[in-house]
Amino acid sequence: MAIEAQAWGEVRVARQVLSTIVINTALLIPGVSRMHNRQPEGTPFGHEVPRQGVSLSIKENTVSADLYIVVSSGVNIVEVGQPYRKR
C-alpha cells in the first residue's frame, strides 16, 4: 500500500495564545521575577507599556516580541538577557 503525500494545512494561533506562551516562557528564565504591568501613574519607559508586559509583532511567518520584565534584586540583567545555556 503506497502512501500519498498530502498538502500541508494551515494552523492559526490566536494572538492572546502566543502572548501567553511568550509570557510563561519569559517567567521560566532565571532572574526574571515578573512581567512589568502598565502603571496608572505614568509610563516609566517614555512610551506606553503593553498591558501584560509583552508586545507582539506578527509578519508573515515570523513572530517578534518586546518584553517588559522585572528582574530580581541582585541579578545581573545582562546575564538574564543572554541566550540560555545550561548552568
C-alpha positions in Angstrom: 0.0 0.0 0.0 1.5 3.3 -1.1 1.1 6.4 1.0 0.4 9.6 -1.0 1.8 12.9 0.1 -0.9 15.3 1.3 -1.0 19.1 1.0 0.1 21.0 4.1 -2.8 22.5 6.1 -2.8 25.8 7.9 -2.6 26.4 11.6 -3.7 29.6 13.1 -2.9 30.6 16.7 -4.7 33.5 18.4 -2.5 36.5 19.4 -3.5 36.0 23.1 -2.3 32.4 23.0 1.0 33.5 21.5 1.3 36.2 24.2 0.6 33.7 27.0 3.3 31.3 25.6 5.8 34.2 25.5 5.0 35.4 29.0 5.1 31.9 30.5 8.5 31.2 28.8 9.9 34.5 30.0 8.9 33.7 33.5 10.9 30.5 33.4 14.2 32.4 32.8 16.3 32.5 36.0 16.3 36.1 37.4 13.0 37.2 35.8 10.6 37.8 38.7 7.6 39.0 36.8 6.3 40.9 33.8 6.0 44.7 34.1 2.4 45.8 34.0 1.1 49.2 33.0 1.2 51.6 35.9 -1.6 54.1 36.4 0.7 56.9 37.4 2.6 57.1 34.0 5.0 55.4 31.7 8.5 54.8 33.1 9.9 54.0 29.6 8.8 57.1 27.9 6.2 55.2 25.9 3.1 53.1 26.6 3.9 49.7 28.2 1.6 46.9 27.0 -1.0 45.7 29.5 0.6 42.3 30.2 4.2 43.3 29.6 4.6 41.9 26.1 4.1 43.4 22.7 3.9 41.0 19.7 4.6 41.8 16.1 3.5 39.2 13.5 4.6 39.5 9.9 4.1 36.6 7.5 5.5 33.5 9.3 7.6 35.5 11.9 6.7 36.5 15.4 8.7 39.1 17.3 8.2 40.0 20.9 9.2 43.0 23.0 9.2 42.0 26.7 8.9 44.4 29.6 10.3 42.3 32.5 11.2 42.9 36.2 14.5 41.4 37.2 15.0 40.1 40.7 17.2 42.2 43.0 20.9 41.3 42.9 20.6 39.6 39.5 22.9 40.7 36.6 20.4 41.9 34.0 23.0 41.4 31.2 23.2 37.7 32.1 19.4 37.4 32.1 19.3 38.7 28.6 21.9 36.3 27.3 20.9 33.2 25.3 20.1 30.4 27.6 23.0 28.0 28.4 22.8 25.1 30.8 24.5 26.2 34.0 
